[in-house]
Amino acid sequence: MALIIFIDILGIGIAVWFLATRLKAKLSEVEERKAKRWKRDEFLAAEVASDEEE
C-alpha cells in the first residue's frame, strides 16, 4: 500500500515538473514575441515620425 502511494506521489511530482517546464518555455516564447513586436512597432513609429518631419 505504501509503495502505491509513493509511486502515485512520484508520478504527480513528475507531471507537475513537466507541466511547469512547458509553461515556462511557453511564457519565454511569448515574451520573445512581444519584444520583437515592440521593436517592430517602435521602428515603424520612428519611420512615420521621420516621414512627417519631411
C-alpha positions as CSV (number, residue, x, y, z in Angstrom):
1,M,0.0,0.0,0.0
2,A,2.8,2.4,0.9
3,L,4.5,1.6,-2.4
4,I,1.4,2.5,-4.4
5,I,1.2,5.9,-2.6
6,F,4.9,6.5,-3.1
7,I,4.6,5.8,-6.9
8,D,1.5,8.0,-7.1
9,I,3.2,10.9,-5.4
10,L,6.3,10.4,-7.6
11,G,4.1,10.4,-10.7
12,I,2.3,13.5,-9.7
13,G,5.6,15.2,-8.9
14,I,6.9,14.3,-12.4
15,A,3.7,15.6,-14.0
16,V,3.9,18.9,-12.2
17,W,7.5,19.3,-13.1
18,F,6.8,18.6,-16.7
19,L,3.9,21.0,-16.9
20,A,5.9,23.7,-15.1
21,T,8.8,23.4,-17.5
22,R,6.4,23.5,-20.5
23,L,4.7,26.6,-19.1
24,K,8.0,28.4,-18.5
25,A,9.1,27.6,-22.1
26,K,5.8,28.9,-23.5
27,L,6.0,32.1,-21.4
28,S,9.5,32.8,-22.5
29,E,8.4,32.3,-26.1
30,V,5.5,34.7,-25.7
31,E,7.8,37.3,-24.1
32,E,10.2,37.0,-27.0
33,R,7.4,37.5,-29.5
34,K,6.3,40.6,-27.6
35,A,9.8,42.0,-27.6
36,K,10.1,41.5,-31.4
37,R,6.7,43.2,-31.9
38,W,7.6,46.2,-29.7
39,K,10.9,46.6,-31.6
40,R,9.0,46.5,-34.9
41,D,6.3,48.9,-33.7
42,E,9.0,51.3,-32.4
43,F,10.8,51.2,-35.8
44,L,7.5,51.9,-37.6
45,A,6.6,54.7,-35.3
46,A,10.1,56.3,-35.8
47,E,9.7,55.8,-39.6
48,V,6.3,57.5,-39.6
49,A,7.6,60.4,-37.4
50,S,10.6,61.0,-39.8
51,D,8.1,61.0,-42.7
52,E,6.0,63.6,-41.0
53,E,9.0,65.9,-40.5
54,E,9.8,66.0,-44.2
